[in-house]
Amino acid sequence: MRFKELLEEPVSSSWIDDLTFVEFEDGTTGVQMTTRGGRSYFIDGVSEHDYNRWMRAMSKGKHWWSDIKYFY
């Protein structure tokens, strides 16, 4: 499947190394998350709005646990 849109911004976090928002040609979305330990995860269904909230969060890791992990 091809990417329609890709937003990647630097992340300042002790646990998360990279967060990248992806929108595919079919309209589905998600976030590629890479941890400092090198593990990579794709969180399916995260909207661009929720990605932007995550990027603005003071703690990216705390936001993961409170607003992303159990909702997607």
C-alpha positions as CSV (number, residue, x, y, z in Angstrom):
1,M,0.0,0.0,0.0
2,R,1.3,3.4,-0.8
3,F,1.5,6.5,1.4
4,K,-0.6,9.4,0.7
5,E,0.7,11.7,3.4
6,L,3.6,11.5,5.9
7,L,4.3,13.8,8.8
8,E,7.5,13.3,10.7
9,E,8.7,15.6,13.4
10,P,11.6,15.4,15.9
11,V,10.5,14.0,19.3
12,S,12.0,14.9,22.6
13,S,11.4,11.9,24.9
14,S,13.4,9.6,27.1
15,W,11.5,6.6,25.8
16,I,10.2,7.5,22.3
17,D,12.7,8.2,19.5
18,D,10.4,8.9,16.6
19,L,6.7,9.4,15.8
20,T,5.5,9.5,12.2
21,F,1.9,10.1,11.1
22,V,0.9,8.1,8.0
23,E,-2.1,8.4,5.7
24,F,-2.5,5.8,3.1
25,E,-4.1,6.2,-0.3
26,D,-7.3,4.4,0.9
27,G,-7.7,7.0,3.6
28,T,-6.6,4.8,6.6
29,T,-4.2,6.5,9.0
30,G,-1.9,5.5,11.8
31,V,1.4,6.4,13.6
32,Q,4.7,4.6,13.3
33,M,6.4,4.8,16.7
34,T,10.0,3.9,17.3
35,T,11.4,3.6,20.8
36,R,14.9,4.5,22.0
37,G,15.5,0.8,22.4
38,G,15.0,0.3,18.6
39,R,11.5,-1.4,18.7
40,S,9.1,-0.1,16.1
41,Y,5.3,-0.2,16.3
42,F,2.5,0.8,13.9
43,I,-0.6,2.1,15.8
44,D,-3.4,1.7,13.3
45,G,-6.3,4.3,13.2
46,V,-4.6,7.2,15.0
47,S,-6.1,10.4,13.5
48,E,-4.0,13.4,12.5
49,H,-5.7,15.3,15.3
50,D,-4.6,12.8,17.9
51,Y,-1.1,12.7,16.4
52,N,-0.9,16.4,16.7
53,R,-2.1,16.2,20.4
54,W,0.6,13.6,21.0
55,M,3.2,15.8,19.5
56,R,2.2,18.7,21.7
57,A,2.1,16.6,24.9
58,M,4.7,17.5,27.5
59,S,5.5,13.8,28.0
60,K,5.2,11.6,24.8
61,G,5.5,8.5,26.9
62,K,2.8,9.5,29.4
63,H,0.5,10.5,26.6
64,W,1.1,7.0,25.0
65,W,-0.1,5.3,28.2
66,S,-3.0,7.6,29.0
67,D,-4.4,8.5,25.6
68,I,-3.1,6.1,22.9
69,K,-2.2,2.6,24.1
70,Y,-5.7,1.4,25.2
71,F,-7.7,3.3,22.7
72,Y,-6.1,2.1,19.4
